Each structure stands twice: as structure tokens, then as C-alpha cells.
């Protein structure tokens, strides 16, 4: 399928040369490779992808033979890191997955030769697309482009199933709402509300990563409101400010400080695995009432120096 719409075009020229070179090696050895996941979504939205993930029908051992510099970071799950031109790119073999028993990892993985089977295991339709810039083949079996145009976040399959498989996915859902301003389908809302008190939470390090990106999104307050209404924010933080318009700089610690300002910040921040330095900084932000200028003042910003004070008679403790 070729993508030929006016505003949602994929072009080989927009793909970095090092990605093209990896795909070319794969193709030259009678395998197939695709750009998958968020990079395809971002290219369609006219954004510069932060990173590129690739999928291929080549197995991990075959990828290791094709490229000189590789690292096996998840051979069990089919993922090999390829190091080329100063870049590191993850290439994952097409696969299907078994039941998730720990709310994060499938109990078994089966390699596949089908890109369709591979994209079928992904979380949201906008992340279940694949693109081969060499052949200009575009794979979109779940109407991801339509949902991008409609600015809707839709799950691949049943939301409850996707969220139970990996309990970080609700947090990814909230993060995408914040970054893109998408609305969620009604079945996602129902699943979020139902599962907020049922499933185990993912690790705090994974939550912190998603929440940090959420708090820097353009629609962060709207996303937090959905988190509040669905019960997920209360699950994470016992008390928090009313989710309404607030003027804060686009600084992750300023926004975390505001979100944690009604709770016991040191205790909650430690639970969220913030460093002691970050906790002290957030406490200072709150102490200065979120005044960005005041928080960043140092002794070097003072209009009066110690020498000036000494000249007019201050000394000892008074100085």
C-alpha cells in the first residue's frame, strides 16, 4: 500500500542516510526491513523522529552476521542493536507474543516472517504502521493514518487486553494525549477506569520516564485531568492540586514540584525515585512560590556586595 495523501506523506528523502544504509544491507541479503513504531508516526505528522526502530524478517543471529558492530540486548525477544556511523539502531525480528504474566514481558515469543503479525502486537494504531523507504511500501492494517487525521488515540484490538499486557501502556496513553492533543476512544476511557484499581503498577523508573515526557507536553494539563478522572493519578500521588489552568515554565522539575506540592513531597518524590538534589530543588521551587526568576537568583545577582556593606559600617554577625 502506498501513502499518497497531501498532508501525510512518507518520503525516502526524509529518512536519515544511516537508516537507509542499514535497510539496504538487509535488502541486499534477501531479507526485508521496515521502519516501525513512533518514527513512522512522527514522519507522518511532519515531526523529526527522536529515534528510529526497525523490524525485519532476519533473525538475530542473521543480523549479527550481516553487520560488523552489533550488540545483543534482547536476543530472546529478537532485538539486536546495530552500531553504524555513530548511531545505534534497534532492529527487532518480526514476532508474535504469548500471554503477559508479569504485566510487562510476554511469557513466550515466536519469530515470524509477517510484518502484519508483528504490527498486530503493538499498543496503538498510530504506532502499528510500518514503512519501507526503499520500496516505498507502507503498511497500515489498523487505520492508523485515519486516526492521526481524526486526532484520535485508538488501541490495536481491545484496550483492556493491551493495558493488561503491559501496565505502562496507560501511562503511554496519557503521555501521547499530552504530546499530541489526541482524544481517546470511549472504549479506552472505560478500560482506563476499570483497570486503575485492578492491575499492578509498572516500575517507578518507567513511570517517571513517561510522566516526565507527559509534563512537558503541550496538552499536559488536559492529560492530567483525564488521569485524575480515570483514577490513575490518585493511584500514583495521594494528594495533588486541582487540575486547572496554571502558569508554569516548561521545566519538568517545576511541573513535578507543582504536582507534588499538596503531598508530602520528600516522601512521595523518594517513592518516585527522584534524587536528593532534585528533591531539594523542588522544595526550593515551592518555597519561592514557583517564581522562576527568584528560584534562579544567586549571590552574584545581588546589587549590594559585602564590601559595600563594610564601607557603611557593617561587620561581624551583622555583616
NUKOLKE-733799 format. One record per residue (C-alpha): residue in three letters; residue number from 0; x, y, z. Coordinates in steps of 0.05 Angstrom, whole numbers. Layout:
(rec "ALA",NUM,(X,Y,Z))
...
END
This chain:
(rec "UNK",0,(0,0,0))
(rec "UNK",1,(28,68,-19))
(rec "UNK",2,(12,131,21))
(rec "UNK",3,(-9,185,-27))
(rec "UNK",4,(-46,238,14))
(rec "UNK",5,(-28,311,11))
(rec "UNK",6,(-10,323,84))
(rec "UNK",7,(11,254,106))
(rec "UNK",8,(68,236,60))
(rec "UNK",9,(127,190,73))
(rec "UNK",10,(188,204,31))
(rec "UNK",11,(255,168,28))
(rec "UNK",12,(289,236,29))
(rec "UNK",13,(264,249,99))
(rec "UNK",14,(297,186,127))
(rec "UNK",15,(369,193,152))
(rec "UNK",16,(424,161,110))
(rec "UNK",17,(446,114,165))
(rec "UNK",18,(376,83,168))
(rec "UNK",19,(375,76,93))
(rec "UNK",20,(443,42,95))
(rec "UNK",21,(420,-9,147))
(rec "UNK",22,(357,-25,108))
(rec "UNK",23,(399,-31,44))
(rec "UNK",24,(445,-83,76))
(rec "UNK",25,(383,-122,99))
(rec "UNK",26,(351,-119,30))
(rec "UNK",27,(416,-137,-6))
(rec "UNK",28,(418,-202,33))
(rec "UNK",29,(348,-223,13))
(rec "UNK",30,(313,-201,76))
(rec "UNK",31,(262,-146,87))
(rec "UNK",32,(264,-88,135))
(rec "UNK",33,(216,-33,156))
(rec "UNK",34,(216,30,198))
(rec "UNK",35,(164,17,252))
(rec "UNK",36,(131,49,312))
(rec "UNK",37,(138,122,333))
(rec "UNK",38,(185,142,277))
(rec "UNK",39,(133,127,224))
(rec "UNK",40,(80,165,264))
(rec "UNK",41,(126,225,272))
(rec "UNK",42,(145,227,198))
(rec "UNK",43,(72,227,180))
(rec "UNK",44,(60,285,228))
(rec "UNK",45,(117,324,199))
(rec "UNK",46,(159,316,263))
(rec "UNK",47,(232,297,267))
(rec "UNK",48,(235,228,300))
(rec "UNK",49,(277,224,363))
(rec "UNK",50,(297,153,346))
(rec "UNK",51,(285,100,293))
(rec "UNK",52,(265,29,308))
(rec "UNK",53,(268,-23,253))
(rec "UNK",54,(235,-91,244))
(rec "UNK",55,(258,-146,197))
(rec "UNK",56,(246,-218,180))
(rec "UNK",57,(321,-230,192))
(rec "UNK",58,(334,-269,257))
(rec "UNK",59,(382,-242,310))
(rec "UNK",60,(438,-289,290))
(rec "UNK",61,(429,-269,217))
(rec "UNK",62,(432,-195,236))
(rec "UNK",63,(496,-207,274))
(rec "UNK",64,(526,-238,212))
(rec "UNK",65,(504,-180,167))
(rec "UNK",66,(533,-124,208))
(rec "UNK",67,(603,-117,237))
(rec "UNK",68,(585,-79,301))
(rec "UNK",69,(525,-105,338))
(rec "UNK",70,(501,-115,410))
(rec "UNK",71,(451,-168,431))
(rec "UNK",72,(408,-130,481))
(rec "UNK",73,(347,-176,476))
(rec "UNK",74,(361,-235,432))
(rec "UNK",75,(307,-274,469))
(rec "UNK",76,(258,-222,445))
(rec "UNK",77,(291,-215,377))
(rec "UNK",78,(325,-148,387))
(rec "UNK",79,(395,-131,363))
(rec "UNK",80,(429,-63,367))
(rec "UNK",81,(466,-43,304))
(rec "UNK",82,(521,9,311))
(rec "UNK",83,(535,47,248))
(rec "UNK",84,(562,117,234))
(rec "UNK",85,(560,138,307))
(rec "UNK",86,(487,116,314))
(rec "UNK",87,(455,57,350))
(rec "UNK",88,(392,28,320))
(rec "UNK",89,(349,-27,348))
(rec "UNK",90,(327,-80,297))
(rec "UNK",91,(275,-130,321))
(rec "UNK",92,(255,-193,285))
(rec "UNK",93,(182,-198,265))
(rec "UNK",94,(148,-235,322))
(rec "UNK",95,(84,-256,355))
(rec "UNK",96,(76,-257,431))
(rec "UNK",97,(45,-303,482))
(rec "UNK",98,(9,-284,547))
(rec "UNK",99,(39,-229,590))
(rec "UNK",100,(46,-258,661))
(rec "UNK",101,(85,-200,694))
(rec "UNK",102,(47,-141,663))
(rec "UNK",103,(109,-125,622))
(rec "UNK",104,(140,-185,585))
(rec "UNK",105,(106,-239,544))
(rec "UNK",106,(118,-309,571))
(rec "UNK",107,(140,-331,502))
(rec "UNK",108,(159,-300,435))
(rec "UNK",109,(154,-333,368))
(rec "UNK",110,(192,-305,308))
(rec "UNK",111,(150,-292,247))
(rec "UNK",112,(161,-276,173))
(rec "UNK",113,(100,-230,171))
(rec "UNK",114,(101,-155,183))
(rec "UNK",115,(26,-159,193))
(rec "UNK",116,(33,-206,252))
(rec "UNK",117,(87,-161,280))
(rec "UNK",118,(46,-96,279))
(rec "UNK",119,(-14,-133,307))
(rec "UNK",120,(20,-139,375))
(rec "UNK",121,(30,-63,383))
(rec "UNK",122,(-8,-18,430))
(rec "UNK",123,(-40,38,390))
(rec "UNK",124,(-58,42,316))
(rec "UNK",125,(-14,103,306))
(rec "UNK",126,(45,60,328))
(rec "UNK",127,(25,-1,287))
(rec "UNK",128,(47,25,220))
(rec "UNK",129,(109,6,181))
(rec "UNK",130,(147,38,123))
(rec "UNK",131,(200,13,75))
(rec "UNK",132,(233,74,43))
(rec "UNK",133,(270,31,-7))
(rec "UNK",134,(207,2,-39))
(rec "UNK",135,(160,58,-15))
(rec "UNK",136,(116,4,16))
(rec "UNK",137,(71,29,72))
(rec "UNK",138,(35,-18,120))
(rec "UNK",139,(-26,7,157))
(rec "UNK",140,(-73,-51,173))
(rec "UNK",141,(-108,-15,231))
(rec "UNK",142,(-125,53,200))
(rec "UNK",143,(-70,90,237))
(rec "UNK",144,(-69,146,185))
(rec "UNK",145,(-144,157,192))
(rec "UNK",146,(-138,161,267))
(rec "UNK",147,(-80,210,261))
(rec "UNK",148,(-122,254,216))
(rec "UNK",149,(-180,249,266))
(rec "UNK",150,(-132,263,324))
(rec "UNK",151,(-158,201,359))
(rec "UNK",152,(-119,151,401))
(rec "UNK",153,(-144,81,386))
(rec "UNK",154,(-117,14,411))
(rec "UNK",155,(-99,-45,367))
(rec "UNK",156,(-152,-95,390))
(rec "UNK",157,(-186,-88,457))
(rec "UNK",158,(-158,-33,503))
(rec "UNK",159,(-167,-76,565))
(rec "UNK",160,(-125,-131,535))
(rec "UNK",161,(-70,-83,513))
(rec "UNK",162,(-67,-49,581))
(rec "UNK",163,(-66,-114,620))
(rec "UNK",164,(-9,-140,578))
(rec "UNK",165,(36,-81,597))
(rec "UNK",166,(13,-34,652))
(rec "UNK",167,(59,21,627))
(rec "UNK",168,(12,29,567))
(rec "UNK",169,(-39,71,605))
(rec "UNK",170,(17,119,622))
(rec "UNK",171,(39,119,549))
(rec "UNK",172,(-33,134,532))
(rec "UNK",173,(-33,195,577))
(rec "UNK",174,(34,217,550))
(rec "UNK",175,(10,214,478))
(rec "UNK",176,(-51,255,497))
(rec "UNK",177,(-5,308,526))
(rec "UNK",178,(44,309,468))
(rec "UNK",179,(-5,307,410))
(rec "UNK",180,(-71,333,439))
(rec "UNK",181,(-107,270,416))
(rec "UNK",182,(-174,248,445))
(rec "UNK",183,(-183,176,467))
(rec "UNK",184,(-237,129,443))
(rec "UNK",185,(-294,113,490))
(rec "UNK",186,(-270,41,499))
(rec "UNK",187,(-202,66,522))
(rec "UNK",188,(-236,111,574))
(rec "UNK",189,(-276,52,600))
(rec "UNK",190,(-215,7,604))
(rec "UNK",191,(-174,60,640))
(rec "UNK",192,(-228,70,693))
(rec "UNK",193,(-238,-5,702))
(rec "UNK",194,(-164,-22,708))
(rec "UNK",195,(-140,37,750))
(rec "UNK",196,(-150,-2,815))
(rec "UNK",197,(-142,-73,789))
(rec "UNK",198,(-74,-82,756))
(rec "UNK",199,(-4,-78,785))
(rec "UNK",200,(36,-15,773))
(rec "UNK",201,(98,-17,729))
(rec "UNK",202,(166,2,757))
(rec "UNK",203,(174,73,782))
(rec "UNK",204,(232,85,735))
(rec "UNK",205,(187,70,675))
(rec "UNK",206,(130,113,704))
(rec "UNK",207,(178,171,716))
(rec "UNK",208,(202,168,645))
(rec "UNK",209,(132,171,616))
(rec "UNK",210,(107,223,666))
(rec "UNK",211,(167,268,652))
(rec "UNK",212,(151,269,578))
(rec "UNK",213,(77,280,595))
(rec "UNK",214,(91,340,638))
(rec "UNK",215,(130,374,582))
(rec "UNK",216,(75,362,530))
(rec "UNK",217,(34,420,503))
(rec "UNK",218,(-31,389,529))
(rec "UNK",219,(-3,366,597))
(rec "UNK",220,(-60,395,639))
(rec "UNK",221,(-114,362,596))
(rec "UNK",222,(-77,296,601))
(rec "UNK",223,(-71,302,677))
(rec "UNK",224,(-146,316,681))
(rec "UNK",225,(-160,250,645))
(rec "UNK",226,(-111,215,692))
(rec "UNK",227,(-150,245,751))
(rec "UNK",228,(-218,227,724))
(rec "UNK",229,(-198,155,709))
(rec "UNK",230,(-165,144,777))
(rec "UNK",231,(-93,135,753))
(rec "UNK",232,(-66,200,782))
(rec "UNK",233,(-94,183,851))
(rec "UNK",234,(-61,115,845))
(rec "UNK",235,(6,149,836))
(rec "UNK",236,(1,211,882))
(rec "UNK",237,(-44,212,943))
(rec "UNK",238,(-57,288,941))
(rec "UNK",239,(-46,338,886))
(rec "UNK",240,(-70,408,865))
(rec "UNK",241,(-135,419,829))
(rec "UNK",242,(-122,406,755))
(rec "UNK",243,(-137,473,725))
(rec "UNK",244,(-100,528,688))
(rec "UNK",245,(-33,544,718))
(rec "UNK",246,(24,586,690))
(rec "UNK",247,(89,547,697))
(rec "UNK",248,(153,547,657))
(rec "UNK",249,(165,488,611))
(rec "UNK",250,(212,456,661))
(rec "UNK",251,(200,385,685))
(rec "UNK",252,(220,397,757))
(rec "UNK",253,(177,460,762))
(rec "UNK",254,(117,419,739))
(rec "UNK",255,(134,359,783))
(rec "UNK",256,(141,407,842))
(rec "UNK",257,(72,435,828))
(rec "UNK",258,(41,366,820))
(rec "UNK",259,(72,342,886))
(rec "UNK",260,(61,407,925))
(rec "UNK",261,(-1,381,962))
(rec "UNK",262,(31,315,982))
(rec "UNK",263,(89,301,1029))
(rec "UNK",264,(138,320,974))
(rec "UNK",265,(202,288,1002))
(rec "UNK",266,(168,222,1015))
(rec "UNK",267,(129,220,950))
(rec "UNK",268,(189,243,910))
(rec "UNK",269,(232,188,941))
(rec "UNK",270,(179,137,923))
(rec "UNK",271,(183,164,852))
(rec "UNK",272,(259,155,854))
(rec "UNK",273,(279,228,849))
(rec "UNK",274,(350,244,871))
(rec "UNK",275,(361,283,935))
(rec "UNK",276,(387,341,893))
(rec "UNK",277,(322,342,852))
(rec "UNK",278,(281,339,916))
(rec "UNK",279,(318,399,946))
(rec "UNK",280,(308,437,882))
(rec "UNK",281,(233,423,880))
(rec "UNK",282,(227,444,953))
(rec "UNK",283,(262,509,935))
(rec "UNK",284,(214,519,876))
(rec "UNK",285,(155,512,923))
(rec "UNK",286,(187,557,976))
(rec "UNK",287,(195,612,924))
(rec "UNK",288,(122,602,901))
(rec "UNK",289,(143,578,832))
(rec "UNK",290,(175,645,816))
(rec "UNK",291,(225,625,761))
(rec "UNK",292,(267,688,768))
(rec "UNK",293,(272,684,844))
(rec "UNK",294,(289,610,845))
(rec "UNK",295,(349,621,799))
(rec "UNK",296,(378,681,836))
(rec "UNK",297,(448,673,865))
(rec "UNK",298,(492,716,908))
(rec "UNK",299,(524,743,845))
(rec "UNK",300,(457,775,827))
(rec "UNK",301,(456,819,889))
(rec "UNK",302,(460,895,877))
(rec "UNK",303,(499,904,942))
(rec "UNK",304,(565,869,956))
(rec "UNK",305,(596,853,1024))
(rec "UNK",306,(648,907,1011))
(rec "UNK",307,(592,958,1002))
(rec "UNK",308,(563,938,1070))
(rec "UNK",309,(631,941,1104))
(rec "UNK",310,(641,1012,1078))
(rec "UNK",311,(578,1036,1114))
(rec "UNK",312,(597,1003,1179))
(rec "UNK",313,(571,931,1179))
(rec "UNK",314,(617,879,1210))
(rec "UNK",315,(616,811,1246))
(rec "UNK",316,(549,777,1253))
(rec "UNK",317,(512,839,1228))
(rec "UNK",318,(552,836,1163))
END
